[in-house]
Amino acid sequence: MFIINNQTIKKGVINMNNLRKIGLSALAGSLATFSVNAADVTVSGGASLSFDDTDRGGNTGTGTRGNGFYMGDSLGFNMSGETENGLGVAVYYEIDGGALDDYDMTVSGDWGSVKFNGSGSSSAFGAVDDVTPNAYEESWDIIDDDGTSTTGSPTVIGGGGGANMFIYTSPSMGGATFTAAYQNDGGGAAVEESYTDFAIAISPEMVEGLSLGYASSDNQVGISTDIAKTTMYAKYAIGSFTVGVQQSDYDHTTAASDQESTAMGVTYAVNDNFSIGYNEHTLDFESTSLVDQDSDGVSASYTMGGVTLGGAMNSTANIAGSSGRDNEGYEFTLSFAF
């Protein structure tokens, strides 16, 4: 004789009803031990139609403009939940152009958040490399005179980015927020390469409408090459106007490779639906073989009932410091929110 589940069972006799009771009791015990927290899942996307001409200066690179119309093709998946101890966990995937190109995971709590950027995010510096006011895009954006979106675009002192980067963001403390990023890239031949940056944003509670910020980055490229960047900005919103100015520095180990830039912008909200803006950017090169690069642009945005029409017309003189390499471009987008 032996006892299972407070019931006496004879040796050699197995009662299926008793086995069912044993199984149900074990299942109930496991459910009491572990709890499942449901995750929130959302799918984001939209409908947009754009038209642009990024090379009105004359196709100096590819020699063809192509069809200037295109539609947005981004589809985002957000999943988030919370553990029993209050730790928030979120993951994001974006399909863009038919391919999974952006994805990240974020863990958050009262102490702030840590994001692991698998692909697609900006660093702490990159998120604030130009925050001067505009109604659509910065004055140096849109233009591309060789179709590569890199060598054909104006030079900008920007932050780092890329895959596999850790980004920490602190909670707001008296209107101040701290952000830091780290990316570890192990180079060949025992040469360790890494990227770090941080940013501080302050919105003083005693001065409504004022925003101040500072960011710094350090990139070790090889054994003897360091690239250091800094930027600082100030923005002030009063009434229908928002004005801002930003100054950035680029210091390179190689002689005559330093750069400095100054940007400013102003926007005016004509009404709750319509805004216009003007933005300009100047980049100075230390090298005597290069000339100053100057960009300026006007932009506008109109929103009503989930429909937004926005656009900008920009021009840049001496792209990448090359004298006489002047170009202009425009872009307009009609988007719908659901």
N, C-alpha and C positions, 0 to 999 in steps of 0.2 A: 504494500500500500504506500502511496505517496500523495502529497498534497500540492495542487496547483491552483492558484487563484481562489484560495480558501475552500476548495472542493476536494473531496477524497476520491482518488482514482485507483482502481485495482491494477495490480501489476499485469502487464501483457494486454490490457484493454485500453484502447485510445478512443475517446469519444470526440467526434468531429465538432459537436457543439462546444465542447470545452476548448478545443483548439481555436475556434472562432473567437471565443471570449478572450483567450490569451492574446490573440493577434490584435483585437480591438483595444485591449488594455494597454498593449505596448505602443500602439499608434497614438492613443490618447496621451500617454506619457511623453512621447516625442513632441507632440503639438504643444504640450504645456511647457516644454523646455525651450523650444525655438519659436520665434515670432517672425512673421514676414511683413516688411514694410513695402507697400505698393509704391511704384515709381510713377511720376508724372511724365507722360510722353506727349510731345507736341511736334508737329511738322509745320515748318514755316517756309514760305515762298511768296511769290507775287507775280504780277504781270507787268512787264515794262517793255517799252519800245524806244530805242535810241537812234539818233542820227548824228554822225560826226564827220569831220574832216580834220585830221591831226596834222596835215602837211599842206597847208595852203601856200607855202613858199615855193613849191614846184617839184616835189618828188625827187629830192637830191639823192635818195637812197634806193628804194625799190623800183621806182619808175612807174608805179601804178597805184591808183587810188582805191580801186575796187568798189564794191557796193557799200555805201556809208550807213545803210540801215541794218540794225541787228536787234534782237530781243534778249532780255535777261533769261538766264538758264540755270539759276541757282536754286537748290532745294535743300533745306536744312532740317536736321533731325535733332531734337533736344530731349534728353532723358535726365530726370533728376529725382532724388529721394533723400531720405534722412535715416541714419542708423538709430538704434535704440538710445545711444548716448548723446544724440543731438548733433552728430556730425553730418554736414551736408555733402552730398556727392552728386556731381553732374557730369554728363558727357555730351559732346556735340560732334556731329558729323555733317559735312556739307558735300553734296554732289554738285559739281560745277563743270559745265561743258561735257556732261556725260561721264565724268570721272570723279572719284572720291579724292578731293584735293586738300580739304581743311578738316582737321579733327583735333579735339583736345579734351582733357579731363580736369575737373576742378574739385578740390576738397576745401570746405569752408567751415568756419566756426566763429565764435565770438572774437577770436584772435585775428580774423581776416580770412584770406583765401590763398591757396596755392594752386596754380594752374600748370599742368604739364602740356605744353603745346606740341602735339605730334607733328602738326603741319599747319601753317597759315596765319599764325598770330603775329602781332607786332610786339616788340620788346617794350620796356618801360620808357626808353628814350624814343623809340619809333612811334609810340602813340602820341607824342607831343612835339615831334620835330618841326611842325608848323601848325599852330593853332590860331593864327591870326584870322579874324572874322571874314567869312565869305558866304555868299548865298547858294553856292553850288560846289565849286572846287577852287583850290589854290591857283594863283596866277601862273605858276610854273608847270601845272599839270596839263593834261590833254595833248600838248605838243609832242610830236614824234616824227622826225624828218627822214628816218631810214627804216621804219617798220619794225624795229626790234624792241621798242619800249624801254631800252636801256641806253645804248650809245646814241640814239637819236633824240633823247629827251634832255631837257636842261639839267645841269648839275645841281644837286641839293645836298646839304649836310643832314643826312637822315640817320635814323637809328638802325640797329641790327634787326634780325628776324631769322626766318628759316625754321627748320624742324628741330624737335627734341630740345625745347627750351623750358626751363622752370621760371615762372613768373609769380612773385608774391605781391599781394596788395593788402595793405593794412586797413583796418576800419577807420572811419573819420574820427579824428581827435581834435575837437575845437575848431573844425573847419579845415584841418590839415590831413592829407592822405599821402602815404609813402608807398612807392612801388619799386620793386627790384627784380632784375632778370639775370639769369645765368645760363650760358650755353657752353657745353664742353665738347670740343671737337678734337679728338686725338689725332695729331698729324703723324706723318711717316718719319722715319729716321730719328726716332726718339725726340722729335720736336713737338712739344705740346702746345696746342693752340686753344684759346678760350676767349669767350666774350662775356663781359659783365656790364651792367648799367643800372642806374637807379633814377628815380624822378620823385620830386616833391611838389604837390599841388596844394595851394592854400587859398581858401575863400574866407577872408576874415569876417567873423560874425558881426563885428562892429561897423563894417563898411559894406553895405548892401550893393551887389552888382560888381564888386571887384574880385578878380581872380589873378593870382600870381603863381608862377611855377619856375622850377629849375630842374635840369636833368644833366647827367654826365655818363659817359660810357668809356670803356677801355677795351681795346681789342689787341691781343697779342698774336701777331702773325709771324711765325718763325722765331728764331733766337734773338735777332737784333732789331726787329721792326715792331713798333708800337704805334697804335692809332688812338688818340684821345679826342673826344668830342664833348662840348658843353653847349647848353642852350638855356636861355632864360626869357620869360615872357610876362607880359602884363595885359590884361583885358579889363575893360570897364563898360558895363551896360547901364545906360541912363535913359529913361524914357523909351523912345523908339530907336535910339542909336546904340550900337555896340562898336567900340573901337579897340584896337589892339596893336601891340608892337612886339617883335621878337628878334633877338640877336643870338647868333650861333657861331662857334669857333671849331675849326678842325685842325688838329696838330698832328703832324706826321714825322716820324723819325728821319725820313729822307729830306735833304735840304731843299728849300724852295718849293715845298709841297703843301704848305699850310693854306687854309682858306678861311674867310670870314663872310658871314651873310647877315643881312638885315631885311626884315619883312614887316609890312604893316598892312592893316586892312580896316575897313569900316563897312558896316551894314546898316540899313535903315528899313524898319518895318513900316511899310506904307499903311497897312492895316493888319488885321489878324491873319489874313490869307496870303498877302503879297509882300515879299522882301526883295530888296536889291542890294548889291554890294560892289565894292571896289577893293582890289588887292594888288600889292606889288612886292617884288622880291629882287634884291641885288646881291650878287655873289662876287667877292673880291678874291683874286688869286695872288699868292705870293710870287709865283713865277713871273718873271718879266716877259716871257714869251707868250703869255696869255693876257687877255683883256677882260674887263669886268663884264659879267653876264647880267642883263637887266630884263626882268619879266614884269608884265602888268596885265590885268584882266578885269572885266566886268562880268557880273553874274546876277541871276535873278531866279526866284522860285515862287510859284503860285500853287496853293493847296486849297481844295474845296471838296468836301464830301468823300474823302478817301482817294481823290485823284490829285496827283501832283505833276506839274509841268515845271521843269527846271533846266537851266543851261548856263553856259559861260562862253565868252569869246576872249581868248588869251593870245598874247604875243611875247616873244623872247628875242632879244638881240644878243648876238655873240654867244650862241649855244656852246656850252662847255669851254668857254673862253676863247673860242675861235673867232677872230675878227671877221665881220661881214657874214657870219653864219646866222642869218636872221630868219625867223619863221613865225607863223601864227596858225591858230587852229580854233575850232569851235566844237561844242557838243551840246545836244539837247536830248532830254529824256522825258517821256510820258510814262508815269507809273501808276499802278492801281493797288490799293491796300484792301484786303478782305477781312 
